Amino acid sequence: MIDLSTKRFLCPAISKEGIPFVIAGFIFTLLLCTGFAFLHRWVAWYGVVCAAIFGLGLTYAIYLFFRDPERVSPDDPALVLSPADGFVSLIQKVPLPKEFGTEFGTDPVWRVSVFMSVLNVHVNRMPVGGTIIKDVYVPGAFINASLDKASEKNERHLYLVKTEDGRQVAFVQIAGLIARRIVSRVREGQKLQRGERFGLIRFGSRLDIYLPKGVLPSVKLGQMMVAGETPLARL
C-alpha cells in the first residue's frame, strides 16, 4: 500500500491553470495512439505502445509542472518569506522599480532574486501579509531570467504591499526565456495573508523581492528556497 507521503509526491494537487494543459496532453496521446493503430500489423501494436508511453509521460510531466503542494508558513510574523521555489540568483541594493513612481521612495533597498527552473513548483506565494497598494503589468522581452537586465527588459508583473505596521514590500514576477505567461490572481486593494497564493509563471522564470528600507537579507547566493516557507529576511 502507498503511504500518504508517497501519494503526495506522486500525485500532488494541481493548480487550476494547469488543468487545460493536462487535458490537452491526454487528447494528444489519444490522437497519437489512434494514428499508429491504422498502421500495418505489428507496426501498429508497437507504435501504439510507444505512443502511449511517450504521450502519457509528457502529460504527467505537464501535470507535475503545475503541481501546487500545500505549504506551512512559520508562525513568526516578522519574517519575510520566499515567494517562489528555486535558488537565490542575485542579491543587490537598488531603487524600487521605476513603474512605482517616486511616491514610495527612491532610496536603494535590498533586492533578492529567486530563479525558478522548469523543475520547480511555479505557484507563487505572498512573502508578507498586507494590502496590495500598487499592481502594475509591464509587457516586455523574454531574455534569460537569471540575468540582471531581465528586471527591466522582460515581461513582468509588479506588486507593492503595505503591511499592517505600515512597511512596504515590493515583489515582481518576471517572465523568462521559456516562460510566456504570467498569471496574477490578485488586484489592488486586496488584502492577503502571508504564504497565500497570488499567481504563477509558466515554464521557468524569476521573482524579485524588494525589502523595506533598513531591512537586510538573511540568505546567500545559491541558497535553495521554498515558497511560503523559507525566510529571506526579518522585518
N, C-alpha and C positions, 0 to 999 in steps of 0.2 A: 504493500500500500504506500502511495506517495504522501509524505507528510506535508503539513501546511506550508512550511518554508519553501519546499521544493516547488509546490504548486504556484506560489507567488513568484518564484524565479522563472518558471517555465511559462506560466500563464498570468502575467500581471494585468492589472486594469489598463485600459486603453483610453486615451483622450478622444473626445467626440470628433475632433478634426481628422482623426486617422481612420474612422470607420469607412468613409467612401473609398479610401485608398485600398483598404483590405478587401472590400467587396470587388473593386476593380481587379485586384490580384487573383481572386477566385474566378472571375469571369475570364480573365486572360488564360488561366490554367485550363479551364473547361474548353475554350476555343482551340487552344494548342493541342490538347488531347484529341479533340474531335477531328482536327486536321490530320493527325497521324493515323487515326482509326481508318481512314479511307485508303491508306497505302496497301501494298500487296503483302499478304500472308504474314510471315514472321517479322517483316519490317514494321508492320502496323503495331503488333504487340510490343516489340522492343521500343518503338517510337513513343507509344502511349505511356509506357512505364517511365522512360527518360523525361518526357514532357511533364508528367505528373510530379516527378521528383523535383525537377527544376522549378516548375510553377509554384508548387506548394512551398518550396524552400524560399523562393522570392517573396511570396505572400507572408510567410512567417517572419522574414526579416523586416518587412514593412510594418507588420504588427508590433514587433519589438521596438522599432524606431519610435512609434507613437505611444509606447508604454507610459503609464502615469502612476507610478507606485505611491503609496501613502508615505508621508514623512512626519517625523515627530520633532518639533522645534524645541530648543532649550527653553526653560522657564524664565531665564534672566531677561527682563525687558530692555536692559541696556545694551544687549548685543545686536550688532548689525549682521545679518545672516547672508550667506551667498544666495543670489537669486537664480543661480544656474549650476548644473553639474558641469564638471570639466576641470581644467587646471588654470592656475594664475599665470597669465602670459605677459602682463605688463603691470607695473606699479609706478605711477608718475604723479607729479604735482602740476596741475594745470587748472586754468579757469573753467567755470561751468560752460557748457556748450553755448555758442552764440545764439542758438534758437530760443533760449530762455530770456534773452534780452539782458538788460543791466539792472532791472529792478530787484533781482535776487542776489546781487553781488557780483563783483568782478575779480575778487582776490583768488589766487590759486588755492586749490584744495587737493587732497589726495584722491587719485582715481585708481581703482583696482579693476583690471580687466580679466574676465574669466572666459576662456576659449572652450567651445564645445565641438567635439568631433562628431561624426555620424554615429558613433557607438554610444554616445552619452544620451541620457534622458533629456529631452528638449522642452519639457514643460517648465516654465519659469515661475518663480515664487517671490512674494514680497520680501525684501530684505528687512524692512521695518513696518510697523503698523502706523497707520495715519490716513490722512485725506489727500487725494491726488489734486494738487492745485494747478498743475500745468501738464498738458498732454499734447505732444506735437509729433506728427508723422512727416518724415522727410524722404522723398524719393531720391535714389542715387544709384551708384555703380555696384558691382559685385566682385570687388577685388578680395584677395585673401584676408579674412577677418583677423588673422594673427598679427597683421601689420598695423603700426600706429596710425597711419593715414586713413585706415578704414573708419576711424571715429568721425572723420569729416567728409569722406568721399562716398561711403557706402549708403545704401538704403537703410534707414533706421527709424526707430520709434522712441521718443524721449518722454520721460515721466519725471515730475518733481513732486515729492511727497512731503507734507508737513506733519510732523509727529505731534502727539498730544502735548509735549512740553515745548513746542514751538520750533524745533530743529527742522532743517531742510535736508533731505537726502534725495539725490537725483540718480536715476539709473536709465540706461539706454540699451534697447535691443538693436543689434547690428547684424544685418544680413551678411553672409559670407560668400565664398567663391561658388559654392554649390547651392546654398540656401537662396530661395527665390520667393519666399513668402513669410512675412512677419504677421503673426496673429495676435491681436490685442483683445482682451476680454473686458477691459475696464474703460472708464471715461472720467473726465474732470468732475470734481465734486464728490466722487465715490470714496467711501471710507472702507479700508480693508485691514485685515489683521495680518500680523507678521507671519510669514510662511504660507499665506493664502495664494492660490494660483492666480496669475494675472495675464498669462499668454504663453505663446510658444513660438519657436522659429524652426522651420523645416530644413533639415539636412545640413548641419554644420554651420556654426555662427559664433557670436560673441556677445557678452553682456558687460557693459561698463557701469561701475558704481562710483558715484562722486560722494565722498564723505563730507559731513559738515566741517566748517572751519574749526581747526584746532584738534580734530579727531585723527588719530594715527591708525594706519592699517596694522593688523596683527597677523598677517600672513606673509609668506615668502614666494618668490618666483618658483613656478613649477609645482606648487602645492596643489594637491587634489581637493576639489570642493564638491559638496553635496548640497543641492538646492534646498533651502528651508531648514538646514540642519547645521552646516559648518559656519562658525562665526568668522568674520573677517575684520571686525573692529568692535570697539566698545565705546558707546556714547559717553 
